């Protein structure tokens, strides 16, 4: 199942961001540390490379991401040309200061703090709901940027003065028109980066459950009292088990799969499953090496099979 979400305002926002790049020295792209590859907007990368701007990749939400996997992602991003990566949690006091120090190193020619004639101009970008506004508020040391639990809260560019020699421009969360890899869309949906109207929560939760059983079976055992590697234990069975253990019943007393799916997503999004990462640089490389299976149009999928001619 492919998930795509590209609200109308993002078309204009993408055009404005492209124009703004010419006036900025460093692109700060905020990523979700649990899925840095899936949450990286390929259009942002293309835009900043076209303008020959260095990239600072900020892996946010590291407090709920697997630290060993985060270290692998930092090593990967820091091996790329004209790119530097740091990991932090915007909600932790003082963590945001890493951003300014790292950005300064990427643009050493913009260091005029005394007369402010050459301020360091930073453009902050990223997909929705990865913590851009939280990071900005941490940098400003006050709540100025609007923060929300739903994707695409910010709709317009906003400029901030961070002090002598420092300028920051915030951009709306930007998706891209077509997510080529179905697993990327499901990772983004599970991580609450895509608007809820673009996917079925049961689909996102089933994908997430299968992935968690594969990558973090012990965490699933501790949280949901399942036996890791037990026969017949897949994502659907895990969600059914959650429904039974939490007394989530539907009509006729059957386990309420949809409510249990929402519960699993809430546990993951809230960090209640422990420090979880959905992908590694290696798993992403392996995924990209495979061509996604072509989707069968719904009408075609539902059409009856042709009958054999009578003998």
C-alpha positions as CSV (number, residue, x, y, z in Angstrom):
1,X,0.0,0.0,0.0
2,X,1.4,3.4,-1.0
3,X,0.7,6.5,1.1
4,X,1.0,10.0,-0.4
5,X,0.2,13.3,1.3
6,X,0.9,16.6,-0.4
7,X,-1.5,19.3,0.8
8,X,-2.1,22.2,-1.6
9,X,-0.2,24.8,0.5
10,X,3.0,22.8,0.1
11,X,3.2,23.6,-3.6
12,X,3.6,27.3,-2.9
13,X,5.7,26.7,0.2
14,X,8.2,24.6,-1.8
15,X,8.5,27.3,-4.4
16,X,9.1,30.0,-1.8
17,X,11.7,27.7,0.0
18,X,13.5,27.3,-3.3
19,X,13.7,31.1,-3.7
20,X,14.8,31.6,-0.1
21,X,17.8,29.3,-0.6
22,X,19.6,32.0,-2.5
23,X,19.5,34.3,0.5
24,X,20.8,31.7,3.1
25,X,24.1,30.2,3.9
26,X,23.2,26.9,5.5
27,X,20.2,24.5,5.2
28,X,19.3,23.0,8.5
29,X,17.2,19.9,7.8
30,X,15.4,18.4,10.9
31,X,14.9,14.7,10.7
32,X,13.1,12.2,12.9
33,X,16.0,10.1,14.5
34,X,13.8,7.0,14.5
35,X,13.6,7.1,10.7
36,X,16.1,9.6,9.3
37,X,16.1,8.2,5.8
38,X,12.3,8.1,5.4
39,X,11.9,11.5,7.0
40,X,14.5,13.1,4.6
41,X,12.7,15.1,1.9
42,X,14.5,14.3,-1.4
43,X,13.3,17.6,-2.9
44,X,15.0,19.5,-0.1
45,X,18.2,17.7,-0.8
46,X,17.9,18.5,-4.5
47,X,17.2,22.2,-3.9
48,X,20.1,22.8,-1.6
49,X,22.6,20.8,-3.8
50,X,21.4,22.9,-6.8
51,X,22.2,26.1,-4.8
52,X,25.4,24.6,-3.5
53,X,24.4,25.1,0.1
54,X,25.9,23.0,2.9
55,X,23.5,20.8,4.9
56,X,23.3,20.4,8.7
57,X,21.2,17.3,9.3
58,X,19.6,17.5,12.8
59,X,18.5,14.1,14.1
60,X,15.8,15.1,16.5
61,X,13.9,12.9,19.1
62,X,17.1,11.0,20.0
63,X,15.7,10.5,23.5
64,X,13.2,7.9,22.0
65,X,15.5,6.5,19.2
66,X,17.9,3.6,19.5
67,X,21.3,5.2,20.4
68,X,23.3,2.6,18.6
69,X,21.4,3.1,15.4
70,X,21.5,6.9,15.7
71,X,25.3,6.6,15.9
72,X,25.2,4.6,12.6
73,X,23.2,7.4,11.0
74,X,25.5,10.1,12.2
75,X,28.5,8.2,10.7
76,X,26.6,7.8,7.4
77,X,25.5,11.4,7.0
78,X,28.9,12.8,8.1
79,X,30.5,10.7,5.3
80,X,28.5,12.7,2.7
81,X,29.9,15.7,0.8
82,X,29.1,19.2,2.2
83,X,27.1,17.6,5.0
84,X,27.3,17.5,8.7
85,X,25.0,15.7,11.2
86,X,24.3,16.1,14.9
87,X,21.8,14.3,17.2
88,X,19.8,15.9,19.9
89,X,16.4,16.1,21.6
90,X,14.9,19.6,21.2
91,X,13.0,19.1,24.5
92,X,16.2,18.8,26.6
93,X,17.5,22.1,27.9
94,X,20.7,23.3,26.2
95,X,20.7,20.7,23.4
96,X,19.7,23.3,20.8
97,X,23.0,25.2,21.2
98,X,24.6,22.4,19.3
99,X,22.8,23.6,16.2
100,X,24.4,27.1,16.1
101,X,27.9,25.8,16.7
102,X,27.6,23.2,14.0
103,X,26.0,25.7,11.5
104,X,28.9,28.1,12.1
105,X,31.4,25.5,11.1
106,X,29.6,25.0,7.8
107,X,29.8,28.7,6.9
108,X,33.0,30.1,8.3
109,X,32.9,33.1,5.9
110,X,29.7,34.4,7.7
111,X,31.2,35.3,11.1
112,X,30.8,39.0,11.5
113,X,29.4,39.3,15.0
114,X,30.8,42.8,15.7
115,X,29.1,44.9,13.1
116,X,26.5,42.4,11.9
117,X,27.3,43.0,8.3
118,X,27.7,39.3,7.5
119,X,25.2,37.5,9.7
120,X,25.0,33.7,9.5
121,X,21.7,33.1,7.6
122,X,20.2,29.7,8.3
123,X,17.1,28.2,6.6
124,X,15.4,25.5,8.7
125,X,13.6,22.9,6.7
126,X,12.1,19.4,7.1
127,X,8.9,17.3,6.8
128,X,6.0,18.1,9.1
129,X,6.0,17.2,12.8
130,X,9.7,16.5,13.3
131,X,10.2,19.2,15.8
132,X,11.3,22.3,13.8
133,X,9.1,24.7,15.8
134,X,10.3,23.1,19.1
135,X,13.9,23.6,18.0
136,X,13.3,27.2,17.1
137,X,11.6,27.9,20.5
138,X,14.6,26.3,22.2
139,X,17.0,28.5,20.2
140,X,14.9,31.6,21.0
141,X,14.5,30.5,24.7
142,X,10.9,31.3,24.5
143,X,7.7,30.0,22.9
144,X,7.3,31.9,19.7
145,X,7.0,29.4,16.9
146,X,3.6,27.6,16.9
147,X,3.9,24.0,18.1
148,X,1.2,21.4,17.5
149,X,0.7,17.6,17.7
150,X,-0.7,17.5,14.2
151,X,1.5,17.7,11.0
152,X,1.7,20.9,9.0
153,X,1.0,23.4,11.7
154,X,3.4,26.0,10.2
155,X,2.0,27.4,6.9
156,X,4.3,30.4,6.2
157,X,8.0,31.4,6.3
158,X,9.0,33.3,9.5
159,X,12.3,35.0,10.1
160,X,13.9,35.2,13.6
161,X,16.8,37.2,15.0
162,X,18.8,34.9,17.2
163,X,21.2,37.6,18.4
164,X,24.3,39.3,16.9
165,X,25.3,37.7,13.6
166,X,22.6,35.1,13.6
167,X,19.4,34.9,11.4
168,X,17.1,32.0,11.1
169,X,14.2,31.5,8.7
170,X,11.6,28.8,9.4
171,X,9.7,27.1,6.6
172,X,6.5,25.1,6.6
173,X,6.9,21.3,6.8
174,X,7.4,20.1,3.3
175,X,6.5,16.7,1.9
176,X,7.1,15.6,-1.7
177,X,4.5,14.8,-4.3
178,X,5.1,11.0,-4.6
179,X,6.6,8.7,-2.0
180,X,8.1,6.0,-4.1
181,X,8.8,3.4,-1.4
182,X,5.7,2.1,0.3
183,X,7.6,1.4,3.5
184,X,8.6,5.1,3.7
185,X,5.0,6.1,3.7
186,X,4.2,3.6,6.4
187,X,7.1,4.7,8.6
188,X,6.1,8.3,8.2
189,X,2.5,7.5,9.0
190,X,3.4,5.4,12.1
191,X,5.6,8.3,13.3
192,X,2.8,10.8,12.9
193,X,4.5,12.8,10.2
194,X,1.7,12.4,7.6
195,X,-1.8,13.7,8.1
196,X,-4.1,11.0,9.5
197,X,-6.6,11.5,6.6
198,X,-4.0,10.0,4.2
199,X,-3.8,6.5,5.6
200,X,-5.6,3.8,7.7
201,X,-4.3,3.6,11.2
202,X,-4.7,-0.2,11.1
203,X,-2.4,-0.5,8.1
204,X,0.3,1.7,9.7
205,X,0.0,-0.2,13.0
206,X,0.2,-3.6,11.3
207,X,3.4,-2.5,9.4
208,X,4.8,-1.1,12.6
209,X,4.0,-4.3,14.6
210,X,5.7,-6.5,12.1
211,X,8.8,-4.3,12.1
212,X,8.9,-4.1,15.9
213,X,8.6,-7.9,16.3
214,X,11.5,-8.2,13.8
215,X,13.8,-5.5,15.3
216,X,12.8,-5.3,19.0
217,X,11.2,-8.6,20.0
218,X,12.3,-8.2,23.6
219,X,10.7,-4.8,23.9
220,X,7.4,-6.3,22.6
221,X,7.7,-9.1,25.1
222,X,8.1,-6.7,28.0
223,X,5.4,-4.3,27.0
224,X,2.8,-6.7,25.6
225,X,3.7,-10.0,27.3
226,X,4.2,-11.8,24.0
227,X,6.7,-14.6,23.4
228,X,9.4,-13.4,21.0
229,X,9.6,-15.6,17.9
230,X,6.6,-17.7,18.9
231,X,4.9,-19.5,16.0
232,X,2.1,-17.5,14.4
233,X,3.2,-14.2,16.0
234,X,3.0,-11.5,13.4
235,X,1.8,-7.9,13.4
236,X,-1.9,-8.8,13.2
237,X,-1.5,-11.3,16.1
238,X,0.3,-8.8,18.2
239,X,-2.4,-6.2,17.7
240,X,-5.1,-8.8,18.5
241,X,-3.1,-9.6,21.7
242,X,-3.0,-6.0,22.7
243,X,-6.8,-5.8,22.3
244,X,-7.3,-8.9,24.4
245,X,-4.9,-7.8,27.2
246,X,-6.4,-4.3,27.4
247,X,-10.0,-5.4,27.2
248,X,-10.6,-3.7,23.9
249,X,-13.7,-5.4,22.7
250,X,-16.0,-4.7,19.8
251,X,-19.4,-6.1,18.9
252,X,-19.9,-9.7,20.0
253,X,-17.0,-9.5,22.3
254,X,-14.4,-9.8,19.5
255,X,-11.1,-8.0,20.0
256,X,-11.3,-4.5,18.6
257,X,-8.4,-4.4,16.2
258,X,-8.8,-0.8,15.2
259,X,-8.7,0.5,18.8
260,X,-5.7,-1.8,19.6
261,X,-3.9,-0.5,16.5
262,X,-4.4,3.1,17.7
263,X,-3.1,2.1,21.1
264,X,0.1,0.6,19.6
265,X,0.7,3.7,17.5
266,X,0.2,5.9,20.6
267,X,2.7,3.8,22.6
268,X,5.3,4.1,19.8
269,X,4.8,7.8,19.3
270,X,4.9,8.5,23.0
271,X,8.2,6.6,23.5
272,X,6.5,4.0,25.7
273,X,8.1,1.1,23.9
274,X,11.6,2.2,24.8
275,X,14.2,3.7,22.4
276,X,13.2,2.5,19.0
277,X,14.5,3.1,15.5
278,X,12.7,1.8,12.4
279,X,15.5,1.8,10.0
280,X,19.3,1.7,9.8
281,X,21.6,2.9,7.0
282,X,22.1,-0.7,6.0
283,X,18.4,-1.6,6.0
284,X,17.6,1.5,4.0
285,X,20.3,0.7,1.4
286,X,18.8,-2.8,1.1
287,X,15.3,-1.5,0.7
288,X,16.3,1.0,-2.0
289,X,18.1,-1.7,-3.9
290,X,14.8,-3.4,-4.4
291,X,12.4,-2.0,-6.9
292,X,8.9,-1.4,-5.4
293,X,6.3,-3.8,-6.7
294,X,3.9,-2.0,-9.1
295,X,0.5,-1.4,-7.6
296,X,-2.6,-3.1,-9.1
297,X,-5.3,-0.6,-9.8
298,X,-8.3,-1.1,-7.5
299,X,-10.7,-1.8,-10.3
300,X,-8.4,-4.3,-11.9
301,X,-7.7,-6.0,-8.5
302,X,-11.4,-6.5,-8.0
303,X,-12.1,-7.7,-11.5
304,X,-13.1,-11.4,-11.9
305,X,-10.4,-13.7,-13.3
306,X,-11.0,-14.7,-16.9
307,X,-12.7,-18.0,-17.4
308,X,-11.2,-20.9,-19.3
309,X,-13.0,-21.5,-22.6
310,X,-15.3,-24.5,-22.6
311,X,-13.8,-27.6,-24.1
